[in-house]
Amino acid sequence: MRIAVEGCGHGTLHAIYASVEKTCQVHGWNGVDLLIIGGDFQAVRNSFDLNAMSVPPKYRAIGDFHEYYSGTRVAPYLTLFVGGNHEASNHLWELYYGGWVAPNIYYLGAANVVNFGPLRIAGLSGIWSGSDYRKPHSERLPYDFNELKSVYHQRELDVRKLLQVRTQVDVGISHDWPRKVEWQGDYEQLFRVKPFFESDAKTGKLGSPAARYVMERLRPAWWFAAHLHCKFSAIVDYDRDTDTRLGKNSPGSAGILPANEDMRGADEIKSELKIGQPPEADVLPSPEHVRNADEIDLDMDDDGPHTSILVMVTPATNPVHQGDSTEMEGVPSDLRAQLPASFAQPTQAVAAAAPRMSHPEAISNHSTHFLALDKCLPSRKFLQILEVDTISKSSSKAKKLPYRFTYDKEWLAITRAFASTNPLTSPIPPDGGESHYQTLIETEEDWVEKNLVEANKMVIPENFELTAPIYDPGVGLHPREHPKEYTNPQTVAFCKLLEIENFFDYSEEDREQMSYEYNS
């Protein structure tokens, strides 16, 4: 199967699709079966959605997506994406379980596993924040300043569900990098390109522990990420002992693998790929209308140990690291005002202990090819085309062309097993343990087989519908009104299909009360 992978979308769909087309022409391909975008997709439908996106007002842009949402354009390639930390979070909230944001463009949801033809794909949206990890998705419109940040943080409940998967997947996708994956690639080159990553990497703060747990559990052939605005590749070898693989036996306990370890770079990795030799699209000139040419790098979270924050306003601006007030000089006051109070006095984030789980026999892959890509700007390494084969062995996959997205039997069973837990309210129940969930999931797999597989209901319906109004240029980019909260018909249909409660369907009275409390 031929796929294209792009890093951060940042609303530049026209340029991304044009780059895919040009790259395919260069390599003699007649297109790709699937385009994967690694987050910061920015599914902004109208000006009001911008009030639910974490970006300073000064740098707002409506982007390209609204044309695909309204039907003015149709995506030329089937597109799949996970959520990042610069999203129209209110729009993605409607599709917690996944769904179409526009015709031919599918959002994976907070966490999900789907099939695309012979490929089995798992995804985890958001970025890491230890302080929010064990909380519910309690954010409701209209978001206050803190909720505007916390709404995109990864949650333990979603990760817990992914950790119940007991069979092989082919592809994993996250916006945030799996923590410590940098030590499985050419980290010296990475630190030359991004020198401010080094201190966080050495103290084990770069990337997401949650994404690392999921990657270690699922062991896909490929894992794609974005977020850090650079191209980086690595091979994670699961035949090595865990402590060595995660850098625990490193000098000074700093997360550095011993100097004599095999730390292969992108060229060596490319030459050793076992599931397809990828033609590269390292540097492509983007069309002139690509936005954010001046570039303010807002892709780092700003509340809790994660990565350093880099502000690039002018060439003279220095990197600004979280909690280092001496380096705040030179940052414009209007930008500084966008940072939360925790920036000046950071609090210690809640650490997440690695779950203790046995490794399933059905997950037998020995190594993962990790690839992170940049955002779509001229002369940046933001796109890669790949030819991949499947390593998963599901017998229920639809392999006939043209490929379509289908539900995953095991994931639907996991979703039903967790359906009694409301992800929006406290308290989230403690982890019941692997054996507890396995018994529930096996029962639910029987239900899925009888009610969905045998009834031929496993194809994901192409049931996109407009929810919010389409873009009106006359409103401008800074409306005073917040976006309204909508019940998405796709989520209604999915919950009805699985016969589970829809926690995302609030009454108009409740929504009006939320707005009243916010404004009072």
QUIMO-V213374 format. One record per run of one state. SS is the DSSP state (helix for helix, strand for strand, loop for the rest). FROM is the first residue (numbers start at 1). TO is the last residue. If there is no record, write none. Layout:
ss | from | to
SS | FROM | TO
SS | FROM | TO
//
This chain:
ss | from | to
loop | 1 | 1
strand | 2 | 6
loop | 7 | 7
strand | 8 | 8
loop | 9 | 12
helix | 13 | 26
loop | 27 | 33
strand | 34 | 37
loop | 38 | 46
helix | 47 | 52
loop | 53 | 56
helix | 57 | 59
loop | 60 | 64
helix | 65 | 70
loop | 71 | 78
strand | 79 | 81
loop | 82 | 88
helix | 89 | 93
loop | 94 | 98
strand | 99 | 102
loop | 103 | 104
strand | 105 | 107
loop | 108 | 110
strand | 111 | 116
loop | 117 | 118
strand | 119 | 124
loop | 125 | 126
strand | 127 | 127
loop | 128 | 144
helix | 145 | 150
loop | 151 | 152
strand | 153 | 153
loop | 154 | 155
helix | 156 | 162
loop | 163 | 170
strand | 171 | 174
loop | 175 | 177
strand | 178 | 178
loop | 179 | 180
helix | 181 | 184
strand | 185 | 185
loop | 186 | 186
helix | 187 | 193
loop | 194 | 196
helix | 197 | 202
loop | 203 | 207
strand | 208 | 208
helix | 209 | 218
loop | 219 | 221
strand | 222 | 225
loop | 226 | 231
strand | 232 | 237
loop | 238 | 241
helix | 242 | 245
loop | 246 | 250
helix | 251 | 253
loop | 254 | 265
helix | 266 | 272
loop | 273 | 279
strand | 280 | 281
loop | 282 | 308
strand | 309 | 309
loop | 310 | 319
strand | 320 | 320
loop | 321 | 324
helix | 325 | 327
loop | 328 | 332
helix | 333 | 336
loop | 337 | 340
helix | 341 | 343
loop | 344 | 366
strand | 367 | 372
loop | 373 | 374
strand | 375 | 375
loop | 376 | 382
strand | 383 | 387
loop | 388 | 404
strand | 405 | 407
loop | 408 | 408
helix | 409 | 417
loop | 418 | 433
helix | 434 | 453
loop | 454 | 458
strand | 459 | 459
loop | 460 | 472
helix | 473 | 475
loop | 476 | 488
helix | 489 | 498
loop | 499 | 507
helix | 508 | 519
loop | 520 | 520
//
